[in-house]
Amino acid sequence: MIRTMKNSGVLAQQAAGKHPVKLTALLYLKEALLKERYEDCAEIVSVAKEFGAVDQEISHLLEDPRRTPG
């Protein structure tokens, strides 16, 4: 008997809301914020939103306590 696997690749990730471009954009946003490259943030946020990022995910990165001056 041959068993078939369900979509465990990219389609399954997209169905779970984890689009690879969205995740990459959120990582780039985090990096830009930590490096204080604020001029890049608007474009990165628009790409992340285009691929399914919600406002809560973006605000979580914007409110990162590591960016707060001590």
C-alpha positions as CSV (number, residue, x, y, z in Angstrom):
1,M,0.0,0.0,0.0
2,I,1.3,3.4,-1.0
3,R,0.7,6.2,1.5
4,T,0.4,9.8,0.2
5,M,1.4,12.8,2.2
6,K,-0.9,15.8,2.6
7,N,0.4,19.2,1.6
8,S,3.2,19.6,4.0
9,G,5.2,22.1,2.0
10,V,4.6,25.7,1.1
11,L,0.9,25.4,0.6
12,A,0.5,24.1,4.2
13,Q,2.5,27.0,5.5
14,Q,0.4,29.5,3.5
15,A,-2.7,27.9,4.8
16,A,-1.5,28.4,8.4
17,G,-0.8,32.1,7.7
18,K,2.9,31.7,7.5
19,H,3.7,33.1,4.1
20,P,7.5,33.0,3.5
21,V,7.6,36.6,2.1
22,K,5.6,37.8,5.1
23,L,8.0,36.2,7.5
24,T,11.0,37.5,5.7
25,A,9.6,41.0,5.6
26,L,8.9,40.9,9.4
27,L,12.5,39.7,10.0
28,Y,13.8,42.6,7.8
29,L,11.6,45.0,9.7
30,K,13.0,43.7,13.0
31,E,16.6,44.1,11.7
32,A,15.9,47.6,10.3
33,L,14.5,48.7,13.7
34,L,17.4,47.3,15.6
35,K,19.9,49.0,13.3
36,E,17.9,52.2,13.4
37,R,17.3,52.3,9.7
38,Y,13.9,53.8,10.0
39,E,13.8,55.1,6.4
40,D,13.4,51.5,5.2
41,C,10.6,50.6,7.6
42,A,7.6,52.0,5.7
43,E,8.4,49.9,2.5
44,I,9.1,46.8,4.6
45,V,5.8,47.2,6.4
46,S,3.8,47.6,3.2
47,V,5.4,44.4,1.8
48,A,4.6,42.5,5.0
49,K,1.0,43.7,4.9
50,E,0.6,42.8,1.2
51,F,1.5,39.2,2.1
52,G,-0.8,38.9,5.1
53,A,0.9,40.5,8.1
54,V,-1.6,42.0,10.6
55,D,-1.2,45.2,12.6
56,Q,-0.7,43.3,15.8
57,E,2.4,41.5,14.4
58,I,3.9,44.8,13.2
59,S,3.2,46.6,16.5
60,H,4.8,43.8,18.4
61,L,8.0,44.5,16.6
62,L,7.7,48.2,17.0
63,E,7.2,47.8,20.8
64,D,10.3,45.6,21.2
65,P,11.8,46.4,24.6
66,R,15.4,46.0,23.3
67,R,15.0,49.2,21.4
68,T,14.1,51.2,24.4
69,P,17.0,53.3,25.7
70,G,18.0,52.2,29.2
